[in-house]
Amino acid sequence: MQQEKVTTPVYEGSVLAPAAFAGALATFYFGPGDRADRLARYTRRAYRDMNRTILGLGGLDPRSRAALRTTAEDSVRGQLLELMNDQTAPSATGFDSWHRGACEALIGVYGSHGIHLTVGQAQKWLNMTLKYLFVADALGVTPMAQVRRHYRFAHMPIDNVMLDALAAMEPAGPTYPRPWSRQDDYDEYLRFQHAVRTRFGCCLDGEFMAWHPHHEQWTQANGSL
């Protein structure tokens, strides 16, 4: 459920309400929004979260590299729109099936250019984009009712920071069998996500809790699963 917007100015002498500052923070981090493509700044930011781990891009000439980036962004955007426009009732099985197909499509785009993109890299781009979209929606920065209904089934983005955070929890969270960027077994990846769902009930709730060293107290103060 969306919280009611607070319209009272934050500071004396200012006319700006909290939503204006949330929007400004999003612009500082993601760049300006694009009214014609509300997904663009989130997909591009998520790409920068994982692109340093892709091997072989340096062997492409600048034009080919730019063309690959554009085609890959189009693939991510297209897969997200497919999820958002799906009229069937959201479910864990449905989301997992969509996610597998989205990863395979993105891996195929890179493969057509002679670049091996791993499952680990594909999931990072897709999952970080979705995480950003959920946060932007929750804060009212980019309201997206179509994506909101998939939150409870979405996957946790896997990277070293997240895995370290899970390991530091008491008791420790699920462990991952190999370096995230080299993961090429989707079934193994999915078993990890299922373990996260079992532990937290909702993978992204688990991520947000793992960022807090004293997550039990934080959860009590911010709502329980």
C-alpha positions in Angstrom: 0.0 0.0 0.0 1.3 3.5 -0.9 1.8 5.9 1.9 -0.1 9.2 1.8 2.1 12.0 0.4 3.4 14.6 2.8 3.0 18.0 1.2 4.2 20.2 4.1 7.5 21.9 3.3 10.5 20.3 5.0 12.4 23.5 5.8 11.3 26.9 7.0 11.3 29.4 4.1 11.1 26.5 1.5 8.2 25.4 -0.6 9.6 21.9 -1.2 7.9 18.8 0.4 9.8 15.5 1.1 8.8 14.2 -2.4 10.8 17.0 -4.1 13.9 16.0 -2.1 13.4 12.3 -2.9 13.2 13.2 -6.6 16.3 15.3 -6.3 18.2 12.5 -4.7 17.1 10.1 -7.5 18.4 12.6 -10.1 21.7 13.0 -8.4 22.2 9.2 -8.4 20.4 8.1 -11.6 20.5 11.2 -13.7 17.5 13.1 -15.1 14.3 11.2 -15.8 13.1 10.6 -19.3 9.3 11.1 -19.7 9.4 9.0 -22.9 11.2 6.1 -21.2 10.8 6.0 -17.5 12.9 2.8 -17.2 16.0 4.2 -18.9 17.8 5.8 -16.1 17.4 2.8 -13.9 18.5 0.2 -16.5 21.6 2.4 -17.3 22.5 2.8 -13.6 22.2 -1.0 -13.1 24.4 -1.6 -16.1 27.1 0.4 -14.5 26.8 -1.8 -11.4 28.0 -4.9 -13.3 29.7 -3.9 -16.6 33.2 -3.9 -15.2 33.0 -7.7 -14.8 32.3 -8.4 -18.5 35.3 -9.8 -20.3 35.9 -9.1 -24.0 34.3 -5.7 -24.4 37.8 -4.1 -25.0 38.2 -6.3 -28.1 35.2 -4.6 -29.8 35.6 -1.4 -31.8 33.8 1.6 -30.4 30.9 1.4 -32.8 30.3 -2.3 -32.2 30.6 -1.7 -28.4 28.0 1.1 -28.6 25.7 -1.0 -30.7 25.9 -3.9 -28.3 25.1 -1.6 -25.3 22.1 -0.3 -27.1 20.8 -3.7 -28.1 21.4 -5.0 -24.6 19.5 -2.1 -23.0 16.6 -2.7 -25.4 16.6 -6.3 -24.3 16.4 -5.4 -20.6 13.7 -2.8 -21.3 11.7 -5.2 -23.4 11.9 -8.0 -20.8 10.8 -5.6 -18.0 7.9 -4.3 -20.1 6.8 -8.0 -20.7 6.8 -8.5 -16.9 4.9 -5.3 -16.3 2.3 -6.0 -19.0 1.7 -9.6 -18.0 -2.0 -9.9 -17.0 -1.7 -13.1 -15.1 -1.7 -13.1 -11.3 1.8 -12.7 -10.0 3.4 -15.8 -8.5 6.8 -17.1 -7.4 6.8 -19.6 -10.2 5.7 -17.1 -12.8 8.4 -14.6 -11.8 11.1 -17.3 -11.7 10.1 -18.4 -15.2 10.1 -14.8 -16.5 13.5 -14.2 -14.9 15.1 -17.3 -16.5 13.9 -16.2 -19.9 15.1 -12.6 -19.4 18.5 -13.8 -18.4 18.7 -16.1 -21.4 17.6 -13.3 -23.8 20.3 -11.0 -22.4 23.0 -13.6 -22.6 22.0 -14.3 -26.2 22.4 -10.6 -27.1 26.0 -10.7 -25.9 26.6 -14.1 -27.4 25.6 -12.7 -30.8 28.5 -10.2 -30.5 31.0 -12.9 -29.4 30.9 -11.9 -25.7 30.1 -14.5 -23.0 27.8 -12.9 -20.4 27.3 -15.2 -17.4 24.1 -15.9 -15.5 25.7 -14.0 -12.6 26.2 -10.9 -14.7 22.7 -11.1 -16.3 21.0 -11.4 -13.0 22.9 -8.5 -11.6 21.7 -6.1 -14.3 18.1 -7.3 -14.2 17.8 -7.6 -10.4 19.5 -4.2 -9.7 17.2 -2.5 -12.2 14.1 -4.0 -10.5 15.4 -3.0 -7.1 15.9 0.6 -8.2 12.4 0.6 -9.7 10.8 -0.7 -6.5 12.6 1.9 -4.4 11.7 4.7 -6.8 8.1 3.5 -6.8 7.9 3.2 -3.0 9.3 6.8 -2.6 6.9 8.2 -5.2 9.8 9.2 -7.5 8.7 7.0 -10.4 5.3 5.5 -9.5 4.9 2.2 -11.3 1.8 0.2 -10.2 2.6 -2.4 -12.9 5.9 -3.4 -11.4 4.8 -3.0 -7.7 2.8 -6.2 -7.7 5.9 -8.3 -8.4 7.9 -7.1 -5.4 7.2 -10.0 -3.1 8.5 -12.5 -5.7 11.5 -10.5 -7.1 15.1 -11.8 -6.6 17.9 -10.5 -4.5 20.7 -9.0 -6.6 23.8 -11.1 -5.9 27.2 -9.5 -5.6 30.1 -9.6 -3.1 28.7 -6.8 -1.0 25.4 -8.6 -0.6 27.0 -12.0 0.1 29.2 -10.5 2.8 26.2 -8.8 4.4 24.3 -12.1 4.5 27.3 -13.9 6.0 27.5 -11.2 8.7 23.9 -11.7 9.8 23.0 -13.7 13.0 22.3 -16.4 12.1 24.2 -16.2 8.8 22.1 -16.0 5.7 22.3 -18.4 2.7 25.7 -18.8 1.2 26.6 -18.8 -2.5 28.8 -21.6 -4.0 31.0 -19.5 -6.3 32.0 -16.0 -7.3 28.8 -14.3 -8.4 30.1 -12.9 -11.7 31.3 -16.3 -12.8 28.0 -18.1 -12.1 26.8 -19.9 -15.2 24.4 -22.4 -13.8 20.9 -20.9 -13.6 19.5 -23.8 -11.6 22.2 -23.2 -8.9 21.4 -19.5 -8.9 17.7 -20.2 -8.5 18.3 -22.6 -5.6 20.1 -19.7 -3.8 17.1 -17.4 -4.4 14.7 -20.0 -3.1 16.8 -20.3 0.1 16.7 -16.5 0.5 12.9 -16.6 0.0 12.6 -19.4 2.7 14.8 -17.4 5.1 13.2 -14.0 4.7 9.8 -14.6 3.0 10.7 -11.9 0.4 14.1 -11.7 -1.2 14.3 -7.9 -1.4 13.1 -7.5 2.2 16.0 -9.7 3.0 18.4 -7.5 1.1 17.2 -4.3 2.8 17.5 -6.0 6.2 21.0 -7.3 5.4 22.2 -3.7 4.9 21.5 -3.1 8.6 23.9 -4.7 11.1 21.1 -4.9 13.7 18.5 -6.0 11.3 16.1 -7.5 13.9 15.7 -4.1 15.6 15.5 -2.3 12.3 12.8 -4.7 11.1 10.7 -4.2 14.2 10.9 -0.4 13.7 10.1 -0.4 10.0 7.5 -3.2 9.8 7.8 -7.0 10.0 7.7 -9.7 7.4 
